[in-house]
Amino acid sequence: MLIIVAGGILASCNIIVPVAYVLEGPGTIPAQFELRKTSTAVFIDDPDTSFPRTSLRSMVGVRITEDLISSGTIPSSMMVDSRDVLALARALETSTSRVSIERIGREAGVEQIIYVSLDGFAMTLDGYTPRPTAVCSVKVLDLASGIRVFPIADPSGLEVIGQIREVDPINFESFAKRRQVEDNLANDLGKNVGFLFYEHDRVDLGENLGVR
């Protein structure tokens, strides 16, 4: 249901965004939250095992980390490799209990953690039309002060959506091509999460137009 609802939301956004682009011009979109320049880690969680491959967790985390560094949001010297954070979490977890995000952050030696929990990852919204879509919730925890600093109002996190609007159905006919679509979707989700934290170019007009 979550994926279907997200698809409905995006359908309406596909109308609004091009209009805004025409009215406001290309321009930029400001960050929704300014991260502290301090030791930081990105942790990608998949509590319901929604990713078809575990490697996609690393892919999303690496994309977010690299974008934060390349945008100048967090210096590379302050970012912990998200793959190391995943490995740490696996080492701390047991077969009967999950480890807290706070402990993962402390063990990783960071003061700030970007927590991304995957809520859904699907290649189609209606069972037959190719529309790869991923949905996650994002929080930022300040471990130095022991509080959630983003989003303030919603303890469940801010929803972020990744979607590939147009995919040739032939890409689902082979294992290798399907894996590539999954990789592209994971990268798009990571890109959109990163956008929360730094100013970026407004979406290109052509990205929301074309065959539906």
C-alpha positions in Angstrom: 0.0 0.0 0.0 2.9 2.3 0.8 4.3 2.0 -2.6 0.9 2.5 -4.3 0.3 5.6 -2.2 3.7 7.0 -3.0 3.0 6.4 -6.7 -0.2 8.4 -6.3 1.7 11.3 -4.7 4.3 11.3 -7.4 1.7 11.3 -10.1 0.4 14.6 -8.8 3.9 16.0 -8.3 4.7 15.2 -12.0 2.2 17.9 -12.9 3.2 20.4 -10.3 7.0 20.3 -10.8 7.1 21.2 -14.5 4.7 24.2 -13.8 7.0 25.4 -11.0 10.0 25.0 -13.3 8.3 27.2 -16.0 7.1 29.8 -13.5 10.3 30.0 -11.4 13.0 29.0 -13.9 15.7 26.4 -13.3 17.2 27.9 -10.2 18.1 25.9 -7.1 16.3 24.2 -4.2 17.7 24.9 -0.7 18.7 22.2 1.8 15.9 21.2 4.1 18.3 20.7 7.0 21.8 21.9 7.6 24.0 19.1 9.0 26.6 19.9 11.6 30.2 19.7 10.3 31.2 16.9 12.6 32.0 13.2 12.5 29.1 11.7 10.5 27.9 8.3 9.3 25.1 7.1 7.1 23.3 4.0 8.1 20.9 2.2 5.7 18.4 0.0 7.5 16.2 -2.6 5.8 14.0 -3.9 8.6 11.5 -5.7 6.4 14.1 -7.0 3.9 12.6 -5.0 1.1 15.8 -4.7 -0.9 16.1 -7.6 -3.4 19.9 -7.6 -2.8 21.8 -6.7 0.4 24.4 -4.9 -1.8 21.9 -2.3 -2.6 22.0 -1.1 1.0 25.7 -0.3 0.5 25.0 1.4 -2.8 22.4 3.8 -1.3 24.8 4.6 1.6 27.8 5.2 -0.7 25.8 7.5 -2.9 24.6 9.6 0.0 28.1 9.8 1.5 29.8 10.7 -1.8 27.2 13.4 -2.6 27.6 15.0 0.9 31.4 15.1 0.4 31.3 16.3 -3.2 28.8 19.0 -2.4 31.0 20.3 0.4 28.4 19.5 3.0 30.6 17.3 5.2 34.4 17.1 4.7 35.6 13.6 3.7 37.8 13.5 6.8 34.6 13.6 8.9 32.6 10.9 7.0 32.7 7.3 8.0 32.4 4.8 5.1 28.8 3.6 5.1 29.9 0.1 4.2 32.0 0.0 7.4 28.9 1.1 9.3 26.8 -1.7 7.8 29.5 -4.3 8.7 29.7 -2.9 12.2 25.9 -3.3 12.6 26.0 -6.9 11.4 28.8 -7.6 13.9 26.8 -6.1 16.8 23.5 -7.7 15.9 22.5 -11.2 17.2 19.9 -13.7 15.8 17.5 -12.6 18.5 18.0 -8.8 18.8 18.7 -5.7 16.7 21.2 -3.2 17.8 20.2 0.4 18.4 21.1 3.2 16.0 22.7 5.1 19.0 25.0 2.2 19.7 26.0 1.8 16.1 26.9 5.5 16.0 28.9 5.3 19.3 30.8 2.2 18.1 31.5 3.9 14.8 32.9 6.9 16.7 30.6 9.5 15.2 28.5 12.4 16.7 26.0 12.5 13.9 24.2 9.7 12.1 21.9 9.9 9.1 19.5 7.0 9.5 17.7 5.8 6.4 15.1 3.1 6.8 13.8 1.5 3.6 10.0 1.2 3.5 9.5 -0.3 0.0 11.4 -1.2 -3.1 9.4 -2.4 -6.2 9.8 -2.6 -9.9 6.1 -1.9 -10.6 3.3 -0.1 -8.7 0.4 -2.0 -10.3 1.8 -5.4 -11.1 2.5 -4.9 -14.8 3.5 -1.3 -15.7 7.3 -0.8 -15.2 7.7 2.0 -12.7 10.6 1.2 -10.3 9.9 3.0 -7.1 11.7 3.1 -3.7 10.4 4.7 -0.5 12.4 5.4 2.7 12.2 7.5 5.9 15.1 9.7 6.9 16.2 10.9 10.3 19.3 12.7 11.6 20.4 11.9 15.1 22.8 14.1 17.1 24.5 11.6 19.4 26.4 14.2 21.2 23.2 15.7 22.6 21.2 12.5 22.4 18.3 13.8 20.4 16.7 13.6 16.9 17.4 16.9 15.2 15.6 16.1 11.9 12.8 16.0 11.3 11.7 17.7 14.5 7.9 17.2 14.1 7.8 13.6 13.0 9.5 10.8 15.0 9.0 8.3 12.1 11.2 10.4 9.8 10.8 12.3 6.6 9.6 10.3 3.6 11.9 10.3 0.5 11.0 8.7 -2.8 13.2 7.4 -5.6 11.6 6.6 -8.9 12.6 5.7 -12.5 9.7 6.9 -14.6 10.4 5.2 -17.9 11.9 1.7 -18.2 11.7 -0.4 -21.3 10.0 -3.7 -20.3 12.8 -5.6 -22.1 15.0 -4.6 -19.1 13.1 -7.1 -17.0 13.7 -10.0 -19.3 17.2 -10.8 -18.2 18.8 -11.1 -14.8 21.6 -8.7 -15.6 19.4 -6.0 -17.0 17.0 -6.2 -14.0 20.0 -5.9 -11.7 21.0 -2.7 -13.5 17.5 -1.2 -13.1 17.7 -2.0 -9.3 21.1 -0.4 -9.2 19.8 2.7 -10.9 16.8 2.9 -8.5 19.1 2.6 -5.5 21.3 5.4 -6.8 18.3 7.6 -7.4 17.0 7.0 -3.9 20.4 7.9 -2.5 20.6 11.0 -4.6 17.3 12.2 -3.3 18.2 11.6 0.3 21.4 13.6 -0.2 19.4 16.5 -1.6 17.8 17.0 1.8 21.1 18.4 3.1 22.5 20.7 0.4 21.4 23.2 -2.2 20.9 21.5 -5.6 19.6 22.4 -9.0 15.9 22.3 -9.6 14.7 19.2 -11.4 15.2 19.3 -15.2 12.0 19.9 -17.0 12.4 16.8 -19.2 12.8 14.5 -16.2 9.0 14.8 -15.5 7.7 14.9 -19.0 7.3 12.2 -21.7 5.6 8.9 -22.0 3.9 7.7 -18.9 
